[in-house]
C-alpha cells in the first residue's frame, strides 16, 4: 500500500498556539481570575495544551486557584519558582507577554474550545497510529484490535470537555415541557406503549434512556414476550425496533412474529401443514409485518461494541432518510432495542464471568442513555428458584451479576404457574396438560420510575402470542411476596 506522504514529507500535529496563548492571557485579563479559571477547567486539562510551557503555566494557575490566591504576575512567578519551572516556561519575559495579551475574557470559552479540539485530533492520531503499528506487527487478532480501537475512540468522544453542568432553570423548562405533554395525554402512558394496558399502567411505558431487564427460567416465554412487545411498538407506535438475537436465528424469530401476528400455530408454519385459514392469516400477517420497521441481527457471540456500532450506523441511516424538520423534532429515531440475551454477549474481560457481565450491563445502560432509547435485555435466572416452594422469581435469582439489578431501571420477571404444575414437563416447559392459552405474570421487582407490582397477561403457547388478560378471567388472590394485582387497581 502506498503511503500518503513521501519519505521527506512531514505533517505537523494539530495545534493552535495563538489560541493557547489567548486562553492563558484571558485568565490573566479577567478581574475574577478564579471564575475564569473555573470556566477554562470545565473544558480543558493541562495535557490539552500542545506546548509544554503552556501546560506548566496552566497547572500553576490551577494550583493558585486551589490555594485561593489571585492570578497575577507576582503570584504566578512565585508559584513557578516553587515548582522550579520559571525558566523552563520562558521566564518573566514570556509571562509578561501573556499578561499583555489582547485576548478578551468574554471569549475564553471560544479559545478553550479551539485548544481542546486540537487536543482531541492529536489524541485521535496517536490512537490510530498505535493501532496501525499493532496491526502491522500482527501481534493482536483483528477482532480484539477493533474492539480496543472502538473503546478508545468512544472514550475520546465521551471526554469532549463540554461543560455538562446545567442550571436548574434550564432543567425546569424541560420538566415543564414534559409535564405539559403528559397532561395532554388521555392516559398515563408517557413512554413507548407495550400494547398491554396492565403493564403500561405500572411502567407508564418504556422510556428513552431506560435499561429494562426481563428475566425468566428457560422456555417460560421471555423471547416470545419481547417479540410481542417489539411488534406492538413497531405497529402501534410506528417506531424502528432492533432485535439482537444471540440464541435464535432470524428465520426462527420471524416464524414467531408471523405466528403471533397471524394467530397461526407455529408448528403449522414449521411443518407446512397449513389449513386454508392459516394461509389467509399468513398473507395478512406478512403484509402487516413487512410494513413495520423491525431490524433483526442474529450474529452469534456478538460483542457489546459491535452492537453499539451497528446501532449508531442504523441511527445515522435513519436520520439521513428524514427531513430537516423531522430530524429537529426527533434527533434520536431508534424506538426500542432488544438483546436476547445478555448472558451470551461476548466480552474481552477474562478475569471472571461475573465481572464480564457487570461490564456488559454497564455498557448497555450507557448505550441506552447515549441513543436515548429503551433497551430491553433478557436474562437467565439461576436454578435457585426451582428449590423454593414459591417459585416466583426475585431479584437475587438474576444469574451471574448483581450489577444487572443495579444498572437496570426496570427488572421484570415472567412466571407461569403451568410451567411448574405438572411433573412431566417437556423440554419446552409446557407440561403434560393440554392448555393452549395460559395466564402469565409479569412481575416488576424493580421499577425506578413507578410502582412495583404484577401485570397479568394471557399467553397462547402454540402461536407465541401474548394478549391482555381475558375479561372476567378468575384467578386466586395476589401472589405471595406482596406483589399487587394491577388489574384490580391495588398496589398504588
N, C-alpha and C positions, 0 to 999 in steps of 0.2 A: 504494500500500500504506500502510495506517495505521501510524503509529509507535506503539510500545508505550508510550512516555512522552509526556506532554503537553509543550507548549513550555516550561513553567515548572518541570517536574519534573527532578530530578537524582538519579542513582544514585551512591552512594558506592562507590569502588573497594574490593574485598575487602581487609580488613586486620584485625589484632588487635594493637593497641598494647600491651595488657597482656601478651600472650604474648611480644612482642618485649622488653619490659622484664624479663620473667621469665627469658628466655634470658641476657641480659646480667647480671642480678642473680645467677643461678645460677653463672655463671662467676666472679663476684666472691666468692660464698659458698664455693665449693669450695676446700678446702685445697690440692689439687693443681690449680691453675688451668690448667696446661699440658694435663693429661689432660682436663679439662672442655672446654677449647678444641678439642682434637682431636675430641671427641665431637660438638661443635657443627658443626665444619667438615666432618665426614662427611656432614652433612645440608644445611648452609646455606652460602651465599656472601653477601658483603656486600649485593648487589643484591636479595636476598630480603627484606630489611627494608624496610618501607614508609616509615618516617621517615628522612630524610636524616641526622639526628643519630645515629640508631642504626646506619646504615651506616658512618658515620665512626668511631664508637666500636668497632664490631666489627673494622674494618680496623686500628685502633690496637692492639687486643688481639692480633690476629694477628701484627702486627709485633713486639710484645713477646715473644711465644712464639718467633718466629723468631730473636730476639736472645738467647733463653734467659734472659729476665728475668721475674720474677714479675709477676702482675697484681694491683695494689692501687691505692689512691687516689693515692699519690705517683708510682708509675711511669706510671700512665695519664695523670696530669696532665702529667708531663714529656713523654710521647710526643705528646699532643695539642698541647702548646705548640710542640714542634718541627715539628709539621705545620701550625701556625698555625690550629688548628681548635677550641681550647678554648672560646672564647666562642661559636662557632657551634653547639656541641652543648648549650649551656645553662650552661656554666661549672662551677665546683666544686659549686655547689648541686645541679645535676642529677646529677653523678657521685655525690654523697653520697646522693641519693635512690635511685639504682640500687644502691649498695653496701649500703643498709639494707633492700633488698627481702627479703621473707619467702619468696621462691621457693626451693624445695628443689633442691639439686644432683642429687638422685636422680631428679627429674622433668625434667631438662634435655632428654632426648630427646623427651619428650611436648611440651614447649613448642616445641622446634625444629620438630617435625612440623607443628604448627599454623601457625607462621610460614611454613614452606615451602609448605604447602597454599594459603595465601592468595596467596603469590607466584605459584604456578602458575596460579591463577584469574585474576590480573591479567594475566599474560602471554598467557593464552588470549584474554582480552577484547581485548588490544592486537592480537593476531594476527588475530582475526576482524574487528575494526573496520577494520584496514588492508586486509584482503581485501575487505570491503564497499565501502570507498572506491574501490578499483581497479575493482570490479565496476560500481559506478555510473558511473565515468568511461568504462568500456568500452575502456580502453587495452590490456587483455590479453584474448586469447581464453579461453573458458571452460575448455578442456582444460588449458592451461598454468597457469591460475589454480588450478584444482582440484589439479593436481599439486603446485604450490608450497605450497598450503594443507595438503595431506596431509603434505608433507615437514616443514613447520614444526610441525604437531601431533604428528608422530612424534617430532621432536626434544624436544618438551615431555614426551612420555610416557617417552622414554629417560632424561631427566635429572630424575628424580623425587627425587634427593637421598638415595636409600636407601643405607644402609651395606652395600655388597655384599661386604665382606670377611668371609670365613668362617674360623673356627678349624679347624685340621686335624682336631681331634677330631670335629667335625660331619661333615666330608667323609669321614673314615674310616668313620663309621657307614654313610654312603651306599655307600661302596665295599664294605663287608662285606655289605650287603644285596644288592648286585648280584652279588657273588661267590657268595653262598648260592643265589640264584636260578639262576645259571649252573650251579652244581654239581648242582642238582636236574634239569637238562635231560639227556635221553638223548643229545643230540648237541651239536655245538659251535656251533650257531646261537643267538645271543643277541639278534639283532635281528629284522627282518622278513625272512622267508624269500622268496627269489625263485622257488622252485619248481625250481631247478636245483642239485642237490647239489654238483657240482664248483665252481660259482661261490660257493655258500654256504660251502663249505669254505675258500675264500680270504678272503671278506669277513666271515664269521660272521654274515651277514645285514646288511641295511641298517638303520642305527640312527638314532634321533632326533638331530637337530642336524646330520646329515651332508649335505654337498653332494656329489652324485655326478655326474660328467660322463661322458657316453657319446659318444664321437666316432667318426666313420667318414666315408668318402667317400660322395657321393650314391648312393642306390639300393643300398647294401650290405645294408640291412635294419634300421637303427637304430630307426626308428619302429615297425616290427613287433616288434622286440625289447622295447622298453619297454612296448608294449601287452600283450605276453605277460606281462611281469613284473607290470604293473598288474592284469591279470586273475587271475593266480595269487595275488597278495596279497589281492585283494578276495574271492576264492573260498575260499582255504585259511585265511587269517588273519582273514577277516571284518572287515576294516577299511575305512573310507572312503578312496577313492583319487580324486584330482583330476587331470585331464589338460587342460593348456592347449595347444591346437594352433594355432600361428600360420601353419601352412603348409597343412594339410588341413582340410576341413570335417568337422563332426561325423558326418554320414552316412557319409563315407568311412572315418572311424575305426571306426564301428560295423560297417561291412562287413568290415573286417579282424578285428575282435573276434569277429564271428559266424563268419567263415571259420576262424579259429584254434580257437575253442571247439568248433565242429561238425566240424572237419576237412573243410571243404567248399571246393572250388576257387572262389577269389574271382571268377574270370571267369564262373562259372555264376551267382553272386549278382548280378553286374553286368548280364549279358545276359538273365537269367531263364530260360536253357536248363537247367533243373534236372531231375535224374533223380529217380526215386521215392525212392531212398536219400537224396538231397540234401534232399528235403522233410522226411523223417523227422528227419534230423540237424538241419535248420534249426529245427524245432519245439523240440527238446530244447535246442539252443544258446540260443535266445531265452528260453526259460524259465529256464535257468541264469543268463544274463546279467542278466535282469530282477530276480533276487534279490540281485545284487551292488550294493554302494554305490559305483558308479563315476559320477563327475560330469565332464561334458565342457564345455569352453569353447573356441569356435573364433573368438573375436574377433580380427580381423586388426589388426596394428600395435598390440597392447596394450602398455601401459607397466607397468613393474615395480610402481609404486604402485597401479595398478588390480588387478594380480594379488594384491598384498598385501591390498587392501581386500576383494576377493572371498573370499579365504581366511579372513580374520578374521570376515567375516559368516557364512560356512559353519560355522566353528568355533563361533560363538555359537549358530547354529541347532541344530547337533548337540548342544551342551551343554543347550539348553533342552528337548530331547526325552529327556534322560537323567534318571534318578532322582538324588537327592542322593548316595546311596551310590555310584552309577556315576560321578558327577562327581568325588567324592573320590578314587576309585580311578584315574580316568583323566581328569585335567583338560585334557588336550590330545588330543582324539579323532581328529584327522586322522592317517591311517595313512601316506600317501605322496602326494607331489605330483610331477607330471611336466610339464616345459616343453619343447615341441618347436617351434622350437628357440631356443637362447639368442641367436643372431645376428639374429633377426627382432624381438626386443623393441625397441620404440621408446625413445628417450632424448632429453631436452632438452639434453644436452651436445652442443654443435655444434663444439667445438674439434677433435676428431678421432674417428674411429670407434673407434680403439684405446682412447682414454680413456673413451668411452661404454660400450664393452663391459666395461672394468675396473670402472666404476661399477655396471653391472648385475650383474656377477659378485659384487661385494662385497655388494650388496643381497640377492642370492639366498642367500648364506651367512648373512647376518644374519637373513633371514626363516626359514631352517631352524632356527636357534637359538631364535628367538622363538616359533615354533609347535611346537617340539620334535618335528619330523617330518623324515624324509629327503626331500630334493628332488633328483630326477633331472633334469638339464638336458642336452639334446642339443646337440652342437656339430659344426660342419662342420670338415673338415680342409683344409689348403692343398694346392695341386697338387704341392708338392714331393715328396710321397710317390710320385707317378707316375714321377719321374725316377730313383728308386733301383732297384737290382736286387732287393733285398729290400723289398717294398712293405708290410711290416707297419708300422703307424703307430708313431711315437714322440712323446714329449711336445712336441717342437719343431714338430710338424705342426699343433698347435692353431692355428686361424686367428684373427688379429686381436689377441690379447692374451695375454701371459704371465701376467697376473693370474688367469686361469681356472685355470691349473695351481697357482698359489699358494693360491687360496681353496678349491679342491676338497679334500675328504677322500679321495675315490677318483676316479681318472681311468682309465677303461676304454675300449679301442678294439675295434671289430669288424673282423675280417679274414676274407675268403672267398677262397680260392685260385682258385675257378672264376670269380670276378669279373674276374681279370686273365688267366686262362689262354688264352682264345680272343681272337683279334684282332677278330673280327666281333661285338662286343658290341652288344646293342640298347640303347635308351635307358633300360632298367631295369637295365643291368649284368648281364644274365642270360647273355650269351654265346650261342653257337650250339648248344651241346650240349643234350641232351635230359634232363639230370639234373633231377629234381624235388626230391629230398632231398639236401642237400649239407652237409658239415661246415662249421662256422663257429667261429672262435676269438674268445673274449672275453679280451682281453689287458689285464691290470691293470698299468699302468705306474706308478701311484702308489696306495698303499694305506696310509693313515696309521695304521690300527689293525690291520694284518695283513700278510700276505706278498704280494709281487709274484708274478705267475705268470700262467698261461694256463688258462682253463677251456674245454673243447671241447663244443660242442652240435651238434645237427642242426637244419637249417633247411629246412622244406618250403616251397619258393617259391610254389607255386600256392595254398596255404592260409595262408600267412604264419604258420605255426606253428613255434615253437621247442620242441625236446624235448631231454632228456638224451641224451648220446651213446649210440648203439646198442651194447649189449654185444658185444664181440668185433670191433668195427669196427677195421680195421687202418689205421694211419697211419705216416707216416715219423717219424723221430726228432723230438725237441723242436725248435721253430723257432729260427732264429738270434736272437742278442741275449740269450741267457741265460735266456729265459723257461722256467719249469718246466711240465711237463705234469702238472697236478694230478691227472689221472685215474690216473697211475701212482704218485702219492704222493711225487713229487720236489719239491724246492724249499722244504723246510721246515728 
